[in-house]
Amino acid sequence: MKGTDAGIDAGIDAGIDAALDRASTVPLWLDTPDRPAPRPALDGDTDTDLVIVGGGFTGLWTALLAKERRPDRAVVLLEAGRLADHATGRNGGFCEASLTHGEGNGRERWPAEFATLERLGRENLELIAQTVERYGINCDFRRTGMLTVATRAHEVAGLDPERSGFLDAEQVRELVDSPTYLAGRWDRDDCAIVDPARLAWGLAAAAESLGVRIVEHTPAEAVRARGGRVTVRTPSGTLTAAQVVLATNAFRPLLARLRHYTVPVYDYVLATEPLTDDQLASIGWRGRQGVADSGNRFHYYRLTSDNRILWGGYDAVYHFGRRIDAGLDDRRPTHRVLAQHFAETFPQLAGVRFSHRWGGVVDTCTRFCAFFGSALRGRLVYAMGFTGLGVGASRFAAEVMLDQLEGRRTERTALEMVRRKPLPFPPEPFAWLGIQLTRWSLARADHAGRRNLWLRTLDRLGVGFDS
């Protein structure tokens, strides 16, 4: 995008502020009367077979698959707030096959097993589609694919013009019409779009239909081994179980050893009011593909079931000390930038209003995709660090963790990706300083078309920062 943060902040159009003032700060997906009522909190000590801590996609998939594998297993899922209230209900609704944050990252880190990871990712996406159909989950799940576009001249080469499927400016604008598009590539098979909150609510209902007990407003405070079992302490009772799954992702992990492996990064989103038929016709988009541009600081966007445009990404904001706070969900400087970039991308939609603005936390790690592990002599397992891929990769993570709990060596658990952890982030103030330098460098690279010494050093070390 041609706009810059500094230019927008210095000369912000008053009309953008007025439009943002009218927008609700409730995430679009959660702003519906169809949202299920909260389940009761835990009401005393409980003994069970499996406790799952976290009611996002990772926890919900684990609960459902645990009961599908062993219907006799007693499962309790704890959620500190409400189901889908955080990353699960605040993302863009892109359900991708990739388990590795894209082909380039996967091939560079795991060249020997990338073909296997690619196949497993596609199988995982197909199994998600089958689950949606089997349980009748009404979540607007559509296999539309992903359209990646270049909006700067130096990005065109990254789309590999010599390979089949490359789209020049005219061809890509026949799919979605923006004057900013210089080239594109449409991957038709490896991405679906979905209403993520409805998917989560549907998974919860399916899990409960199999006997899973879900409790909300029940934060886990501590976990420890005791006499061959594991206890999870909460304010309203203690759960004792044979096994525990930690699925808290961006939030402070219960195991101290994990606290430097991820950082919480804030991602921000806008949604327009529903487009009229004429407005939609002015941009085409008949295939309803998900779209992302090719920048390091990239935008992602898609149509919703009622023809709003959801527009997010670009700014990945880290707060000193790994701070997470509800007050950080609304950030006017970032929403201004997003609104300006939206106007540049679709000038034919001038006057379209924004109905929603929000933000949420992404758990990012230095290798940009989930990592796994166990503790308490194998009675506790975890997955975290999804870095924006959790809508799809969370199901794969659930399979890995259940394999681990069962002590099974499978194709999944044998993967180097599963067996090895990423490098941790440094403690403060070095984490904050390094992330700010990386963000500045990525912005420079987007405009200059080349990576500076800092980014090249991170590349050689195999570490990075992303959302």
NORWO-V379667 format. One record per helix or strand. SS is the DSSP state (A for helix, B for strand). FROM is the first residue (numbers start at 1). TO is the last residue. Records with the same first field share a line. If there is no record, write none. Layout:
BEGIN
SS=FROM-TO, FROM-TO
END
This chain:
BEGIN
A=5-10, 14-21, 28-30, 57-69, 87-90, 103-109, 114-134, 153-155, 157-159, 169-175, 196-209, 256-258, 277-283, 326-329, 332-345, 347-349, 390-405, 416-419, 430-448, 453-461
B=24-24, 46-53, 75-78, 94-96, 142-142, 146-150, 166-168, 176-176, 183-187, 191-193, 213-215, 220-226, 229-234, 237-246, 263-272, 284-284, 290-293, 299-303, 309-313, 317-317, 354-364, 371-375, 380-384
END
